[in-house]
């Protein structure tokens, strides 16, 4: 930065500081290592530009992007900050690049102080509002889209915003209770129900503010670092140590711990479900509905975890295989028990390949679901650990032995994973040849190939995708489409993530100037390459367009690379030589025409198409009327839509191992078998049904 520019910015910055509102300084967390955070910031500023695919530099433009992302994660719904707070914080924006390169980090502390002050203020406002009568009869409306809202100008504006927020919450809870009373045949006393709804909302917000007060200064630093990383592109992230641990768990599909599904409830850590076959299941005493009060490492002093954040409690409970953890648990009857459990490997079955045989029109079809492209890279060095390629291979062999006439490969909601497995799984369906091209920022390109000429399955194949099929899923779908090896079926397009990331352990990349040891610095997930189909087109931004397009509930959902901030653009590269199959899909247009004809006759798919159109209109109506009759009518409309369409048509799984020992779930009833449940769901899934029809069409055409 030129000296004149630096002097100008410094003068403006000092002026803004003199005019800035006064915020009480939050107490600095003694566990925050300022030198460690400065080092992380310095490493981001120096290392990211040299390794990232985009060739972006740490300059004023990137600083503004980082500030934009930081502000969104600080108060996206605009429920806490005032306009003057935003202007004050904005004074730091143009200095982010200079601060990073100098190893001086100022914005997170400023944001932490302001948010701590505003959270206290809003908590007092909510207490006052809940103590006063919120009138359900006043006719008014509320904008629900944060993008269309401005920040409140003053405390009065903030109070009015929260009054409406609380009113909506109470009304929704009132309608819930009203439905419960009617379903149970109880009398509906509106005043009694309104009071109960108010009490429940009050309790909910007490828990909400309690969680907000547990936010630490280090949390704000970590989010700031992530905002800087995401300014390069949406898939470049800073991962604090606990997030890195969760990422590793997701990739390998297992963790070392006790095998209990946990959630935070009323300040307590409650057991939701015990994983069958886990250490907890073998020990036998820890049960669903138990509350864990304290955690101890074998004979050490127990640590109280009441009112502790879930992710912090989970870190205490997790631990290496073979070590002992002692849990002080309170049973539902009030008794306490100290339960010693020897930790072990917990397999997260929800992440693994599943398969079954489906029967339709007198024929058998194989169905394989790949939830993610997982691989335990650590164990794979020694030929151990599960991976999605071997599990898929085993599934294909078993299905072939059962005499199936075609396979549906379901990649819906598969967000990607191991690039190695994407290539190898594609290779199960082709003789050999290139699968994907990978190019770095210098233009150097390599082609990842299937070198194994063993064809595990050569029969009719359909690949099912949706808006949430991304990355490695798109590689597989695109390659099988380009080879004319499979018919790709789904919505208008897939997610559009055509980039490759690498994990950089910051602990192994400390500059020589910083020789002292620091606590775990975390890791950096950085985009280093872009991949291209064998025909030369990128899947980045545009995604994969299916051969057969089916109506989708997600048609109007703004989900995909094209809706993400600072995503990389689409481009075209040269094709590589590959031999497409001429005998696997002989008349694609005929298959498309037949499918279109069936869609017009399909009650399920027509309902989905109609509901998608209605959902699109509803998404544009972001202003809601705050009166019970309007809200009741809207709920009834949505209920009818759910009943018509069904809950199993492409549900997006959002829980990504973020704050639970394993994904947070509602426990199954004793009579319910999860294995039977997912298979039963397939029978009513119109996308699977249509895929069976498409395979049947393909079989008939091949027989001609």
C-alpha angles and dihedrals in degrees: 000000000000117000094240090053091047092051091048094050091045091052092048091045093052090048092052091049091053091051096039121116116257116254123186107246112247114232110265114244105243089214092063110103104209093191091052091052092047089052092050090050091048092049092050091050094048105033105038097063091051096052105030119104095228098062088226115164130217097254140125093288093054090043091058091049091050091050091050091054092043092053092049093053091044096057111348095163092049093233100132116023124079124214090257090054091053092049090050093050090045088064087072095051101086091046097056094093094049092045093052094050091047093046094243116129116190110151100071093057091048091049091046093052093048095045093047089053094046093045089055090047095048092046089057090047091052091049090053093046094048091049090054123067113267105209115224092192098065108105111226142127138229133210110230100185110091090202089065094048129087121215113267113268097217144350091280091058091046090052092052091048091053093045088060092044091053092044092055091047093050092046092051092048089046091054090048091053092044090055091048092051093048092047090051093046093244125148114263110231102179096199093051092046092047091053092048091048090051092051092050093048090048091053092046092054092047087058090045093055091043089059091047091053089056091063109114133210088247089058088058092049091050092050091048091052089050091051089054091050094046090053085074092055138318095266098052108094143168108229118202113215095268092047090050089053091052091048091054091049091052092050097050097034094229143077138190111247144086101298102241128137108226138189137180114247127171091340093309132105106236129192110237101179141346115234110238112248093015128128090262092051092051093048089050105198102089108083141178112280092029114132117222109219102173141009128210135179102236107288097359124110112281120247116224110233101182108127089010119134113261095239091052091049090048091054089057093048097047118076146141121308112268097027122116125237123187118210125197102213131186114213123219089256091058098254120130128224133183106220121194113205127180107220120238141169112294116206113211099214093187089072096053132091115273128192142177142164119259124197123210134155090000093303134105121234129186119230121198123181118196107190093183141347097255130178133166096225094184094056095035089071087070096040092259137112130058124284133183094239096060092042090052091047090052090049092052093049092050092048092048089053088057093057102248120177098210143357132236110206106200113205096160114139090006105141096191132250131173115035090201090061093047089058095042095047090051086052091060088069102039133056096234140303144103117328106178140356119228122199130184130209092270090059093251109147134196129183120225109214142190100234095176110095091197110117108206094185127013102168133103112312136190123187115205117207139164141183090289097054103109147166110345089021089057091049091056095043093046095048094048089047094049091048088050084233097126140021110239113217129187147079126330095291144341125252099281103229104151100161137101123224133198129200116235117194103218090202089067095048103053111147116248090246089067105058099153119101118254132190114267107309094199125226142282123230105201134181106238104159144025124220129220133196119250087256089059100252121125121233088207114118096350099053124196119316110216122234090228113038116204127190111270135197087219094059094111097031113118094227124130142067093291090064097048123100115255096359118167118256131251119256142166128241134180120292122240125225112270134154112236117206114254097186104048100068107023102171113017095169091057090053091049091050092050091050092050090052091052092048089059089056098039112104092196097049093043089052090051090050092050093046091048089056091049091046089053091055091046091052089058092053099078097156112085126198113236101221128105097235093054093045092046091052092048092050091050091051091051092045092054090048091053092048091050097046101031130226096259101065100110104321113192115232107217101174107099103176091277107143109357132079084244128355112309110247141169107250119250118247114254090254093051122093112198090207091057093041097062092045091050090051090059091063091063097039108110092199091058090044092052090046089056089052091050092051089049090052089049092050091051093049092049091052092057 
